[in-house]
Amino acid sequence: MYRIAQKAILVKLAQMGEISIKINIADRVYPLKVNMEEEEVIRKAAKLINDRIKEYQETYAVRDKQDLLSMCALHYATITINNEKSIVSEHTQVAEQVSKLDQLLADFFSK
């Protein structure tokens, strides 16, 4: 019985940080339950998507929301992939530099 009560308390504590918000994307409202810390990020993400949709509407004269959302998804997926490549490259460079430094230290202390 104690474990069940403990589990219920943990679930309640986890939910205390949740809030209900409504996000508008492409003229559709989505009700969400999010952690309070995530709200700002989610609202900014929705704004970025809506701004990109507006830009595509003006640039390409596309009106179909599905096409606009697909173009947004492709845009942000491309950015994500490029960022991942950049991070992998940076990690590789850092690992190489650490390896060189390690070798220099090993050489220094072995004298």
C-alpha positions in Angstrom: 0.0 0.0 0.0 2.9 2.3 0.8 4.4 1.9 -2.6 1.1 2.8 -4.3 0.7 5.9 -2.2 4.3 6.9 -2.9 3.8 6.3 -6.6 0.7 8.5 -6.6 2.6 11.3 -4.8 5.3 11.2 -7.4 2.8 11.3 -10.2 1.1 14.3 -8.6 4.4 16.1 -8.1 5.3 15.6 -11.8 1.9 17.0 -12.8 2.2 20.0 -10.6 4.6 21.6 -13.1 2.3 21.0 -16.0 0.1 23.7 -17.4 -2.5 23.7 -20.2 -1.8 25.9 -23.1 -3.2 26.5 -26.6 -0.8 26.8 -29.5 -1.9 28.1 -32.9 0.0 26.6 -35.9 -1.2 27.2 -39.4 -4.6 28.6 -38.3 -5.3 25.5 -36.2 -5.4 25.5 -32.4 -3.7 22.7 -30.5 -4.4 22.3 -26.8 -1.2 21.0 -25.0 -0.2 20.0 -21.5 3.4 21.1 -21.0 5.9 21.6 -18.2 6.1 25.2 -17.2 9.8 25.3 -18.2 8.9 24.2 -21.7 6.1 26.8 -22.4 8.3 29.6 -23.6 10.2 27.3 -26.0 7.1 25.8 -27.4 5.5 29.2 -28.0 8.7 30.4 -29.7 8.7 27.2 -31.9 5.1 27.8 -32.9 5.9 31.4 -33.7 8.9 30.3 -35.9 6.7 27.9 -37.8 3.9 30.5 -38.3 6.5 33.1 -39.4 8.0 30.6 -41.9 4.6 29.7 -43.2 3.8 33.4 -43.8 7.1 33.9 -45.6 6.4 30.9 -47.9 2.9 32.2 -48.6 4.3 35.5 -49.7 7.3 34.2 -51.6 5.7 31.3 -53.4 2.0 32.2 -53.5 1.1 28.8 -52.0 -2.1 28.7 -50.0 -2.5 25.0 -49.2 -1.6 24.6 -45.5 -0.4 21.0 -46.0 2.1 22.2 -48.6 3.3 25.0 -46.4 3.7 22.8 -43.3 5.6 20.3 -45.5 8.0 23.0 -46.7 8.5 24.1 -43.0 9.2 20.5 -41.9 11.8 20.2 -44.7 13.3 23.5 -43.8 13.7 22.7 -40.1 14.8 19.1 -40.7 17.5 20.4 -43.0 18.7 22.8 -40.4 18.7 20.1 -37.7 20.7 17.7 -39.9 23.3 20.4 -40.7 23.6 21.3 -37.0 24.1 17.6 -36.2 26.9 17.4 -38.8 28.5 20.5 -37.4 28.4 19.1 -33.8 30.0 15.8 -34.9 32.7 17.7 -36.7 33.4 19.9 -33.7 33.5 16.8 -31.4 35.9 15.1 -33.7 38.2 18.2 -33.7 38.1 18.4 -29.9 38.8 14.7 -29.6 41.8 15.1 -31.9 43.1 18.1 -29.9 42.7 16.2 -26.6 44.5 13.2 -28.0 47.4 15.5 -29.1 47.5 17.2 -25.7 47.4 13.8 -24.0 50.4 12.6 -26.1 52.3 15.8 -25.3 51.7 15.4 -21.6 52.7 11.7 -21.7 55.9 12.6 -23.6 56.6 15.4 -21.1 56.1 13.2 -18.0 58.0 10.2 -19.4 61.2 12.2 -19.6 
